Each structure stands twice: as C-alpha cells, then as structure tokens.
C-alpha cells in the first residue's frame, strides 16, 4: 500500500515524499483511516513503528480542512511524558506541515518559559507539551484549552509509570467534552484500558508491532560478571570492538554519572543524560552522540524515552531493569529499519531474578558468556537489590516515587491536599 491510498491531501503527501517515505508502516495503515473519519483511536505501538506519523498526518489534515479562527486558538494538543519526546514530535509536526498553513509550538520544562509563552500568544494550531509546563502556563493565563478539537496522549503507558495521571485528569477538565481523542501506548495494560475508558468514546483499537520483532532483528547476549567488574568489562568491550556509537542504560542518575566519568578517564568520549541534567546539557549530549563526537551515551530509562536515534548499532544494559517490559523498550532502539543491531546485558548475581523474568517475557533463553578475568562472584547473593524485583516490582517503584514526590511537593501544596500514591511521580520530573 502507498500513502496515496490513505486519503491524505496532496500537501501532506508532498511533505511525506520529501522525507523519503513511500509506503506507510502497519500502524500508519491501521490508524490513519479511522482518525481521518473523526473516530477516537486506542493504538498499541512501540518505538520504531512510525507511530508519530500515524497520528500527526491525519491530525494535520483534519485541522487544515477546518475553518481557522482569526486569532488561532489551540485546536490540537499532543501530550508527551518527556522533553525529548516532545521535541521529537514537534519536529515531525513541523516537517509534515511544511506545505500547510498550520502553526505549531512545543513547550516543556527545564528551559525559559518566556519564549514559549511569546510563541503561543502569536497564535498556534497544534501544541506539543509535557504536562507540568502545560499546567504552569495555563494557570498563568498564557494559554487556554477551551477550543481543543483533538487530543493525543503519546506513550500513555510511560505517563502512568511516571505518575502523570492526576495532571492528565486536570488537563481533561480544562478541555471541551466534545473532541477527538487519540491514545498511543506500547501496551494495553489494565491501567491503560482504565485510562482509555475514561477518555475515549467508542474507540477503534489498532495494534502493530515493529516490522522486525525484538528477537529476530537483534542479536541479544548476556555476560555473566561480578558486580564490581562491570565497568572494566564494558570499557573492554567498547575498546576491543571499536564500537563508535553505544547507548548504555543504568538504573540511576548517580550510576549514569559515575559510569560516564569512568569512560572518559579510559579515553572513551561519553556523556550522561538523565532528569537532573539541564535541557541544554541533554540536547548537547544527544547532538554529540548523533554526530559522532560522543561515542557513548549513558542514560536512565526516563531520560532515554523518546530519543530518536536511527540505525543505532549497540545497546548495553549496564544494569538490567527491574521491570521486564523496559528491557524490550531499551533494546528496541537498535536493529531498526532492517539494520543489524546488538543488545548486550551485563548481569551480576543479584540480577538473576530480573534476567529470568526478561527471558520469560521475550520467549527465549538469551545466550550467556563469561569472559576470562571478569568471572561472576560465586559467593554473591542472587537476591535482587532493594530497588525491587522482577516484573511485579512496578507497584513498589510507584510507591517510592510517591514518597519522593510527596517530600518535594509539600511546600507547594495545601496541608489538606492528598493524592492517591499511584498518581505521583519522581520529583526530578515535576516540571518536564
């Protein structure tokens, strides 16, 4: 099937062709027609499936065909969980609307809000935003959501993980009840379905997996290693293999910083990206990684969400995630668009439980290897660390996020303000 058969306008097809695309991905084939028909859509699509264009193209067409108000109130809102994803979606909106009379703006925390406010006051059709900054500017009277015609929740599962539910509910209350709603998520979990039931009206449900499955497209390997030898091992692998572009995942911001410093000391150019980094530092690190001046990008899961890094050859789990689904998200950043990819995990004894849960999820036993000089400690405990264990640890993590958020937000909330624990997020993401 070609894009010409999806019912898109000539102006949009011209922009799509300019980007070099001729055939829509499965999620685009399934999502675009019902969206153009004005229906609510619940879509399951992971990174690398073309989901952004799946909602951007029909949204642009709908808005371009409708009569515009002289003052251009915000007519479409795209909510994303992270700054990087917001910037990526905005870039796509700008590219696909090149030949349309459509204005778009992106807003997120971590940067000066004055330029964002000034852009909004000039009139905007599509606003791409993270929840915190959106509510900030709305409370200041900079923007209004009363004329929203289309709402898109992108990576809705991550929004729930990060505790944005209460903010989403507050945003819903500020919009007209009659609107088109589109929700994109990597999974159809119970929480996602519950959220969808409260937002979507008789939605069309579509689902698509990456063209190459995780197992088939990516060469996965596990190195069994003592916890204290991981740093030396990853430096050896990168140096001996002469790897030029490596995305490394750690569980914590502190761990990312520490590993990054060790890499630099070993003569490997590296940069860390996480929630404590300023937006400028995050943008600079990502730009360096893409242009080759930075060989290794060390990231936490939250900071890496939404990163657009095409043809990434190597992903390394310096520490396994304690939520199995996050492993799939991590390694899914390599082996895309038919390219070969390698995903390596450094697994110490206390991560054995996590590894078993991951293998159960991906449906395979991942090949394991031990390098001489980096043998695992035979006396080390196989009990998971205190961060939580296995696939069922998400609720424990959410409780910890709730406690942290409660500490950081008490000074800004009335004493009688109470939230359900599952609705809170880490203080580091308070103003994404």
C-alpha positions as CSV (number, residue, x, y, z in Angstrom):
1,X,0.0,0.0,0.0
2,X,1.2,3.5,-0.7
3,X,0.4,6.7,1.2
4,X,-1.7,7.9,-1.8
5,X,-4.4,5.3,-0.8
6,X,-4.8,6.6,2.7
7,X,-6.9,9.6,1.7
8,X,-4.2,12.2,2.6
9,X,-4.1,15.6,0.9
10,X,-1.5,16.5,-1.8
11,X,0.2,18.9,0.5
12,X,0.8,16.2,3.1
13,X,1.8,13.6,0.6
14,X,4.4,16.1,-0.8
15,X,5.9,16.5,2.7
16,X,5.9,12.7,3.2
17,X,7.6,12.2,-0.1
18,X,10.2,14.9,0.8
19,X,11.1,12.8,3.9
20,X,11.7,9.9,1.6
21,X,8.8,7.7,2.6
22,X,6.6,5.9,0.0
23,X,4.8,3.2,2.0
24,X,3.1,3.5,5.3
25,X,4.1,1.3,8.2
26,X,1.5,-1.2,9.6
27,X,0.5,1.2,12.5
28,X,0.0,4.0,10.0
29,X,-2.1,1.9,7.7
30,X,-4.3,0.9,10.6
31,X,-4.5,4.2,12.5
32,X,-4.8,6.9,9.8
33,X,-8.1,5.9,8.2
34,X,-10.2,5.9,11.4
35,X,-8.5,9.1,12.6
36,X,-9.4,10.8,9.3
37,X,-13.0,9.6,9.9
38,X,-13.0,11.5,13.2
39,X,-13.1,8.4,15.4
40,X,-11.3,8.0,18.8
41,X,-8.4,5.6,18.5
42,X,-6.6,3.4,21.0
43,X,-3.3,2.3,19.4
44,X,-0.6,-0.1,20.7
45,X,2.7,0.7,19.0
46,X,6.3,0.6,20.2
47,X,9.2,2.8,19.3
48,X,10.3,2.3,15.7
49,X,6.9,1.6,14.3
50,X,6.2,5.0,12.8
51,X,3.5,5.8,15.4
52,X,4.3,9.6,15.4
53,X,3.3,10.0,11.8
54,X,0.4,7.7,12.5
55,X,-1.3,10.4,14.4
56,X,0.5,13.5,13.0
57,X,-0.5,13.1,9.4
58,X,-4.3,12.7,9.9
59,X,-4.3,15.4,12.6
60,X,-2.7,17.9,10.2
61,X,-5.2,17.0,7.5
62,X,-8.2,17.4,9.8
63,X,-7.1,20.8,11.1
64,X,-6.1,22.1,7.6
65,X,-9.6,21.3,6.2
66,X,-11.4,23.1,9.0
67,X,-12.0,26.8,9.1
68,X,-9.4,28.7,11.2
69,X,-10.3,31.4,13.7
70,X,-8.6,34.7,13.2
71,X,-6.7,34.5,16.5
72,X,-5.7,30.8,16.1
73,X,-6.7,29.3,19.4
74,X,-5.0,25.9,20.3
75,X,-7.0,23.3,18.4
76,X,-4.9,20.2,18.9
77,X,-2.9,19.1,21.9
78,X,-0.2,16.4,21.9
79,X,0.8,15.4,25.4
80,X,4.1,13.5,25.9
81,X,5.9,12.3,29.1
82,X,9.3,13.7,28.4
83,X,11.0,16.7,26.9
84,X,12.9,14.7,24.3
85,X,9.8,13.0,23.0
86,X,8.0,16.4,22.9
87,X,10.8,17.9,20.8
88,X,10.8,14.9,18.5
89,X,7.0,15.0,17.9
90,X,7.2,18.8,17.3
91,X,10.0,18.2,14.7
92,X,7.7,15.7,12.9
93,X,4.7,18.1,13.0
94,X,6.9,20.9,11.5
95,X,8.2,18.7,8.8
96,X,4.8,17.2,7.7
97,X,3.1,20.6,7.8
98,X,5.7,22.3,5.6
99,X,3.2,22.9,2.8
100,X,0.2,23.7,5.1
101,X,-1.0,26.9,6.8
102,X,-0.6,25.3,10.2
103,X,1.3,26.8,13.2
104,X,2.8,24.6,15.9
105,X,4.6,25.2,19.2
106,X,6.4,22.9,21.7
107,X,6.6,23.6,25.4
108,X,8.4,21.7,28.2
109,X,10.2,22.4,31.4
110,X,13.9,22.8,32.0
111,X,14.1,25.9,29.8
112,X,13.0,29.5,30.0
113,X,9.2,29.7,29.5
114,X,9.2,33.3,28.1
115,X,9.9,32.4,24.5
116,X,7.4,29.6,24.7
117,X,4.7,32.0,26.1
118,X,5.5,34.5,23.4
119,X,5.1,31.9,20.6
120,X,1.7,30.8,22.0
121,X,0.5,34.4,22.1
122,X,1.1,34.8,18.4
123,X,-1.4,32.1,17.7
124,X,-1.0,28.3,17.4
125,X,-3.0,25.5,15.9
126,X,-1.1,22.5,17.4
127,X,0.6,22.5,20.8
128,X,3.0,19.7,21.8
129,X,3.6,19.7,25.5
130,X,4.7,17.9,28.7
131,X,2.0,18.1,31.4
132,X,4.0,20.1,34.0
133,X,4.8,23.1,31.8
134,X,1.4,23.0,30.2
135,X,-0.4,23.4,33.5
136,X,2.1,26.1,34.6
137,X,1.3,28.2,31.5
138,X,-2.4,27.5,31.7
139,X,-2.5,28.6,35.3
140,X,-0.7,31.8,34.3
141,X,-3.4,32.6,31.7
142,X,-0.8,32.2,28.9
143,X,-2.9,29.6,27.1
144,X,-6.4,28.2,27.0
145,X,-7.5,24.6,26.3
146,X,-11.2,25.5,25.7
147,X,-11.1,25.2,22.0
148,X,-9.2,21.8,21.7
149,X,-10.6,19.7,18.9
150,X,-8.1,16.8,19.0
151,X,-6.2,15.4,22.0
152,X,-3.3,13.0,21.6
153,X,-1.8,11.1,24.5
154,X,1.6,9.8,23.3
155,X,3.3,7.0,25.2
156,X,0.4,6.9,27.6
157,X,1.9,3.9,29.4
158,X,5.0,5.9,30.3
159,X,2.8,8.7,31.5
160,X,1.2,6.4,34.0
161,X,4.6,5.0,35.1
162,X,5.9,8.5,35.7
163,X,2.8,9.4,37.8
164,X,1.1,11.9,35.4
165,X,-2.4,10.6,35.9
166,X,-3.5,13.4,38.2
167,X,-2.1,16.0,35.8
168,X,-3.9,14.3,32.9
169,X,-7.1,14.5,34.8
170,X,-6.6,18.2,35.5
171,X,-5.9,18.8,31.8
172,X,-9.0,16.9,30.8
173,X,-11.2,19.1,33.0
174,X,-9.9,22.2,31.1
175,X,-10.9,20.9,27.6
176,X,-14.3,20.7,25.9
177,X,-16.1,17.4,26.4
178,X,-16.7,17.1,22.6
179,X,-13.3,16.4,21.0
180,X,-11.5,13.6,19.2
181,X,-9.2,11.6,21.4
182,X,-6.2,9.5,20.3
183,X,-4.2,7.4,22.7
184,X,-0.9,5.7,21.8
185,X,0.7,3.2,24.1
186,X,3.3,0.4,23.9
187,X,1.0,-1.9,25.8
188,X,-2.7,-2.5,26.5
189,X,-2.3,-3.0,30.3
190,X,-5.2,-2.8,32.7
191,X,-4.2,0.7,33.8
192,X,-4.1,1.8,30.1
193,X,-7.5,0.4,29.4
194,X,-8.9,2.0,32.6
195,X,-7.5,5.4,31.5
196,X,-8.8,4.8,27.9
197,X,-12.3,4.1,29.3
198,X,-12.4,7.5,31.0
199,X,-11.2,9.4,28.0
200,X,-12.0,7.7,24.7
201,X,-15.5,7.3,23.3
202,X,-16.2,4.1,21.4
203,X,-12.6,3.9,20.3
204,X,-11.3,1.9,17.3
205,X,-8.5,-0.3,18.7
206,X,-5.4,-0.9,16.5
207,X,-2.2,-2.7,17.2
208,X,1.1,-3.1,15.4
209,X,4.5,-4.5,16.3
210,X,7.8,-3.4,14.8
211,X,8.4,-4.8,11.4
212,X,11.3,-6.8,12.8
213,X,10.5,-8.4,16.2
214,X,12.8,-7.9,19.1
215,X,14.0,-11.5,19.0
216,X,14.5,-11.7,15.2
217,X,16.1,-8.3,14.5
218,X,18.5,-8.0,17.4
219,X,21.4,-10.1,18.5
220,X,21.0,-10.5,22.2
221,X,23.7,-11.6,24.6
222,X,24.3,-11.8,28.3
223,X,27.7,-11.5,30.0
224,X,27.7,-13.0,33.5
225,X,30.0,-10.8,35.6
226,X,30.8,-9.8,39.1
227,X,29.1,-6.5,40.0
228,X,32.4,-4.8,40.8
229,X,33.9,-5.7,37.4
230,X,31.1,-4.4,35.2
231,X,32.8,-1.0,34.5
232,X,36.1,-2.7,33.4
233,X,34.2,-5.1,31.2
234,X,32.1,-2.6,29.3
235,X,35.2,-0.5,28.7
236,X,37.0,-3.6,27.3
237,X,34.0,-4.5,25.1
238,X,33.8,-0.9,23.6
239,X,37.6,-0.6,23.1
240,X,38.2,-4.1,21.7
241,X,35.2,-3.9,19.5
242,X,36.0,-0.4,18.4
243,X,32.3,0.5,18.9
244,X,31.6,4.0,17.6
245,X,28.0,4.5,18.9
246,X,26.8,2.8,22.1
247,X,23.7,3.6,24.1
248,X,24.2,2.4,27.7
249,X,21.4,2.1,30.3
250,X,21.8,2.4,34.1
251,X,19.1,2.3,36.7
252,X,20.0,5.5,38.5
253,X,21.2,9.1,37.7
254,X,24.2,8.7,40.0
255,X,25.1,5.4,38.3
256,X,25.0,7.2,34.9
257,X,27.3,10.0,36.1
258,X,29.7,7.6,37.7
259,X,30.0,5.3,34.6
260,X,30.3,8.3,32.3
261,X,33.3,9.6,34.3
262,X,35.0,6.2,34.2
263,X,34.5,6.1,30.4
264,X,36.1,9.5,29.9
265,X,39.0,8.5,32.2
266,X,39.6,5.5,30.0
267,X,39.8,7.7,26.9
268,X,36.3,7.0,25.6
269,X,34.2,10.1,24.8
270,X,30.9,9.8,26.8
271,X,28.0,11.9,28.0
272,X,25.3,11.2,30.5
273,X,21.6,12.1,30.1
274,X,19.1,12.0,32.9
275,X,16.5,14.0,34.7
276,X,19.0,16.1,36.7
277,X,20.6,17.4,33.5
278,X,19.5,20.7,32.2
279,X,17.7,20.7,28.9
280,X,20.7,22.4,27.3
281,X,23.0,19.7,28.5
282,X,20.7,16.9,27.4
283,X,20.3,18.4,23.9
284,X,24.1,18.9,23.6
285,X,24.8,15.3,24.7
286,X,22.3,13.9,22.2
287,X,23.7,16.1,19.4
288,X,27.2,14.9,20.1
289,X,26.1,11.3,20.2
290,X,24.4,11.7,16.8
291,X,27.3,13.5,15.1
292,X,29.9,11.1,16.4
293,X,31.8,13.4,18.7
294,X,30.4,11.3,21.7
295,X,30.8,7.6,21.4
296,X,28.9,6.5,24.4
297,X,25.6,7.9,25.7
298,X,24.8,6.8,29.2
299,X,21.1,7.2,30.1
300,X,18.4,6.3,32.5
301,X,15.1,4.8,31.2
302,X,13.1,8.0,31.8
303,X,15.6,10.3,30.1
304,X,16.0,8.0,27.1
305,X,12.3,7.7,26.5
306,X,11.5,9.2,23.1
307,X,15.1,9.6,21.9
308,X,15.2,9.4,18.1
309,X,18.5,7.7,17.3
310,X,18.3,6.0,13.8
311,X,20.5,2.9,13.0
312,X,21.9,2.5,16.5
313,X,24.2,-0.5,16.4
314,X,24.8,-1.2,20.1
315,X,22.7,-1.1,23.2
316,X,24.2,-2.2,26.5
317,X,22.3,-2.8,29.7
318,X,24.9,-2.0,32.3
319,X,22.2,-2.9,34.8
320,X,19.1,-4.8,34.0
321,X,15.8,-3.0,34.5
322,X,13.7,-4.4,37.3
323,X,10.6,-4.1,35.0
324,X,10.9,-6.6,32.2
325,X,9.0,-4.5,29.7
326,X,11.6,-1.8,30.0
327,X,14.2,-4.3,28.6
328,X,12.1,-4.5,25.4
329,X,11.9,-0.7,25.2
330,X,15.7,-0.4,25.7
331,X,16.9,-3.0,23.2
332,X,14.2,-1.9,20.7
333,X,16.4,1.1,19.9
334,X,18.7,-1.0,17.9
335,X,18.0,-3.3,14.9
336,X,15.5,-0.9,13.4
337,X,14.6,-0.3,9.8
338,X,16.2,-3.6,8.7
339,X,19.6,-2.7,10.1
340,X,21.6,-5.2,12.3
341,X,21.7,-4.5,16.0
342,X,23.3,-5.9,19.1
343,X,22.0,-5.8,22.7
344,X,24.3,-6.8,25.4
345,X,23.5,-7.1,29.1
346,X,26.0,-7.2,31.9
347,X,24.3,-9.4,34.6
348,X,25.6,-9.8,38.1
349,X,24.3,-12.5,40.6
350,X,21.7,-10.2,42.2
351,X,20.1,-9.6,38.8
352,X,19.3,-13.3,38.2
353,X,15.6,-12.8,39.0
354,X,15.4,-9.9,36.6
355,X,17.0,-11.9,33.8
356,X,14.6,-14.9,34.3
357,X,11.6,-12.6,34.0
358,X,13.0,-10.9,30.9
359,X,13.6,-14.3,29.2
360,X,10.1,-15.3,30.1
361,X,8.8,-12.1,28.5
362,X,10.8,-12.3,25.3
363,X,10.2,-16.0,25.0
364,X,13.8,-17.2,24.7
365,X,16.9,-18.1,26.6
366,X,19.4,-15.4,25.9
367,X,22.9,-16.7,25.1
368,X,25.3,-16.3,28.1
369,X,29.0,-15.9,28.1
370,X,31.8,-15.4,30.7
371,X,35.0,-13.6,29.8
372,X,38.2,-14.6,31.5
373,X,39.2,-12.2,34.2
374,X,35.6,-11.0,34.6
375,X,34.1,-14.1,36.2
376,X,31.0,-13.6,38.4
377,X,31.5,-13.9,42.1
378,X,30.4,-17.5,43.2
379,X,29.6,-16.3,46.7
380,X,27.5,-13.3,45.7
381,X,23.8,-13.3,46.7
382,X,21.3,-13.9,44.0
383,X,18.7,-11.9,45.9
384,X,17.5,-8.8,44.0
385,X,18.7,-5.4,45.3
386,X,16.4,-3.2,47.3
387,X,15.1,-1.3,44.3
388,X,12.6,-4.1,43.7
389,X,12.4,-7.4,41.9
390,X,11.1,-8.8,38.7
391,X,8.1,-7.9,36.7
392,X,5.9,-7.3,39.7
393,X,8.0,-4.5,41.1
394,X,6.3,-1.7,39.3
395,X,3.9,-1.0,42.2
396,X,6.8,-0.9,44.6
397,X,8.6,1.6,42.4
398,X,5.4,3.7,42.2
399,X,5.2,3.8,45.9
400,X,8.8,5.1,46.2
401,X,8.1,7.7,43.5
402,X,5.1,8.8,45.5
403,X,7.1,9.2,48.7
404,X,9.8,11.2,46.9
405,X,7.2,13.4,45.1
406,X,5.4,14.0,48.4
407,X,8.6,15.3,50.0
408,X,9.4,17.6,47.2
409,X,5.9,18.9,46.7
410,X,4.6,19.5,50.2
411,X,5.8,23.1,50.2
412,X,3.7,23.8,47.2
413,X,0.5,22.1,48.3
414,X,-2.1,22.9,50.9
415,X,-1.8,20.7,54.0
416,X,-5.1,19.0,53.2
417,X,-4.0,18.2,49.6
418,X,-3.8,14.4,49.2
419,X,-3.3,12.3,46.1
420,X,-3.5,8.6,45.6
421,X,0.0,7.2,45.8
422,X,-0.1,5.8,42.2
423,X,-0.7,9.3,40.8
424,X,2.6,10.8,41.9
425,X,5.9,11.0,40.1
426,X,9.5,11.5,40.8
427,X,10.4,15.0,41.8
428,X,13.0,15.0,39.0
429,X,10.1,15.0,36.5
430,X,7.9,17.6,38.3
431,X,8.3,20.1,35.6
432,X,9.0,18.2,32.4
